[in-house]
């Protein structure tokens, strides 16, 4: 129940405050969202397999976001930011779909 309240408070605060992302940070936000989504889907899979550990989830969540943003930053510094961003999205996308397939197989036994 606490999680649902937190989500509702966050959504309401976002709608009321309408925060903006600084221009220099905008290239990293989509990568950070996909990295965070990868950790969330992995956490849901671990929860379904009854091997969820909150400490592992938090470390995975934070490290995914930091590593993905660092890779994109490094790509920008090397002049290959868009190619490296695409690579990060592809790799994380594959992991998300693999975890989603495992969740689907577990739920529907197919």
GITAFEN-V971075 format. One record per residue. N is the residue number from 1. RES is the residue in one small letter. SS is DSSP state (h for helix, s for strand, l for the rest). PSI is psi as a letter, one per 20 degrees, with the letter a starting at -180 (* if undefined). OMEGA is omega in degrees with one decimal (none if undefined). Layout:
N,RES,SS,PSI,OMEGA  N,RES,SS,PSI,OMEGA
This chain:
1,x,l,h,179.4  2,x,h,h,180.0  3,x,h,g,179.6  4,x,h,g,177.6  5,x,h,g,178.3  6,x,h,g,178.8  7,x,h,g,-179.8  8,x,h,g,178.6  9,x,h,g,179.5  10,x,h,g,179.1  11,x,h,g,179.8  12,x,h,g,178.6  13,x,h,g,178.6  14,x,h,g,179.4  15,x,h,h,-178.6  16,x,h,g,-175.4  17,x,h,h,-178.5  18,x,l,m,-178.5  19,x,l,q,177.1  20,x,l,q,178.7  21,x,l,p,178.4  22,x,l,q,-176.4  23,x,h,h,-177.4  24,x,h,i,-177.3  25,x,h,i,-174.0  26,x,h,h,178.9  27,x,h,h,-175.2  28,x,h,i,-175.6  29,x,h,g,179.5  30,x,h,h,179.1  31,x,h,g,179.3  32,x,h,h,179.5  33,x,h,g,179.6  34,x,h,h,178.2  35,x,h,g,177.9  36,x,h,h,178.0  37,x,h,h,176.3  38,x,h,g,179.5  39,x,h,h,-179.4  40,x,h,g,179.9  41,x,h,h,174.8  42,x,h,h,177.1  43,x,h,h,177.4  44,x,h,g,177.4  45,x,h,g,179.4  46,x,h,h,177.7  47,x,h,g,178.4  48,x,h,h,179.0  49,x,l,j,178.9  50,x,l,k,176.1  51,x,l,k,-179.7  52,x,l,p,175.4  53,x,l,o,-175.6  54,x,h,h,179.1  55,x,h,g,177.9  56,x,h,g,179.8  57,x,h,g,-178.5  58,x,h,g,179.1  59,x,h,g,178.3  60,x,h,g,-179.3  61,x,h,g,-177.5  62,x,h,g,-177.4  63,x,h,h,176.4  64,x,h,g,-178.0  65,x,h,g,-177.9  66,x,h,g,-178.5  67,x,h,g,179.2  68,x,h,g,178.6  69,x,h,h,178.3  70,x,h,h,178.1  71,x,h,g,178.7  72,x,h,g,177.0  73,x,h,g,178.0  74,x,h,g,176.8  75,x,h,g,176.7  76,x,h,g,-179.8  77,x,h,h,-179.9  78,x,h,i,179.5  79,x,l,j,179.3  80,x,l,k,-174.6  81,x,h,g,-177.1  82,x,h,h,179.0  83,x,h,g,180.0  84,x,h,h,175.8  85,x,h,g,178.4  86,x,h,g,178.2  87,x,h,g,179.4  88,x,h,g,179.9  89,x,h,g,-179.5  90,x,h,g,-177.9  91,x,h,g,179.4  92,x,h,h,177.1  93,x,h,g,177.4  94,x,h,g,179.4  95,x,h,g,179.4  96,x,h,g,-178.6  97,x,h,h,176.5  98,x,h,g,177.6  99,x,h,h,178.4  100,x,h,h,177.6  101,x,h,h,178.0  102,x,h,h,177.6  103,x,h,g,179.5  104,x,h,g,178.9  105,x,h,h,-178.6  106,x,h,g,-177.8  107,x,h,g,-173.4  108,x,h,j,-179.9  109,x,l,l,179.4  110,x,l,*,none
